[in-house]
Amino acid sequence: MTVLAVIPARGGSQGVPGKNLAPVGGVPLVARAVRECLAAGPVTDVVVTTDDPGIAAAAREAGALAVIRPAALAGPTATSESAVLHALDTFEELRGTRVDTVLLVQCTSPFLTREDVAGVAAAVAEGGADTAVTVAPFHGFVWRAAPGDNGGGGTGDTGGTGVNHDPAVRPRRQDRPQDYLETGAAYAMDARGFRTARHRFFGRTALVRTDPARVLEIDDPHDLDRARALAPLLDAAGPAGAPALPTRDDIDAVVLDFDGTQTDDRAQIDADGRETVSVHRGDGLGIARLRAAGLDLLILSTERNPVVAARGRKLHIPVLQGIDRKDLALKEWCAERGIDPGRVLYAGNDVNDLPCFGLVGWPVAVADAHAPVRAAARAVTVTPGGRGAVREIAGWLLGPSLTPHP
């Protein structure tokens, strides 16, 4: 049985330009969706349908097949169903196989889980439903404004009408029927029925319940800000079986910013202009264990300062400093060593680290990093910079004991 997950991801977005490549928790939205679909048990194949080369490249890097849709299906008025049908036809032609169940998965729902995807897929592929949709329990009273009502409570308002309730009767929550809110995250359809109906709902629809705390659709910049603020909490909670933090199996190299990451971002200057900084002995221990574990290590700093070079010599790791474009230097360093940037952990604290965050697979912010840096990170330490944050990262990768020992 072939179960195909299709993720529509246009390049154009009127509300949030470049939305589908926007990082949440340090991972582009389209890659987050691909990751959860690939981890969903019933799903056999994942396709991203797009008109954008950048999105296509990100989809392939995440492990999906990228299908370039025609211009007629790439405009703001094109339906998701039309894009899924085109992807379905293209996939079957390329693979020479018939799809039994097709999924529509929205990457604009950043906290979609593999359990959500597996749930809708299994409801159709194994449970006998014609279609399935993710829903969340909903207990609110819904009102609808009358035509011409501006909803602002000012002059000219014509009032509202209760939709799912009688405004004159306010039953207790436990006495009301359970309503469900369509989350917009994941749908599944019998492929043959979908071709006939050309819509995501037909026949018997199964409701797959999901966690209401994870329901968020990104339609405007404020939604994206909320998603980035929630990511450290919801990603740390993680879907069942998903690692919230990187392990040694995920990482081939660790690259560290210096000021604010290995220090507390303060410097002392003597009368002769010489700078001194404070570092944490625990960070030195963590770096020694990382080196002993066979990881490639690098200190990458914008500042040119003798203390950076001295720290690198003491820790026996290379230093690149006085770098204006840290991302270009990092990309070149990875290429010289044959390291996949997707398997690099980069730890930083300030906005000049953000270009490197967009390059690596594991962008990490220290606890006291600036807000935009924490928002773009895939993981955030509990420990501030200069107070053992690097040792904490080493603990993620090698375990609390930081084994193996040198």
Buried (B, 14 or more C-beta within 10 A) or exposed (E): EBBBBBBBBBBEBEEBEBBBBBBBBBBBBBBBBBBBBBBBEBBBBBBBBBBBEBBBEBBEBBEBBBBBBEEEBBEEEBEBBBBBBBBBEBBBEEEEEEBBBBBBBBBBBBBBBBBBBBBBBBBBBEBEBBBBBBBBEBEEEEBEBEEEBEEEEEEEBEEBEEEEBEEEEEEEEEEEEEBBBBBBBBBBBBBBBBBEBEEBBBEEBBBBEBBBEBBBBBBEEEBBEBBBEBBBEBBEBEBEEBEBBBEBEBBBBBBBBBBBBBBBBEBEEEEEEEEEBEBBEBBBBBBBBBBBBEBBBBBBBBBEBEBBBEBBEEBEBEBBBEBEEBBEBBBEBBEEEEBEBBBBBBBBBBBBBBBBBBBBBBBBBBBBBBEBBBBBBBBBBEBBBBBBBBBBBBBBBBEEEBEEEE
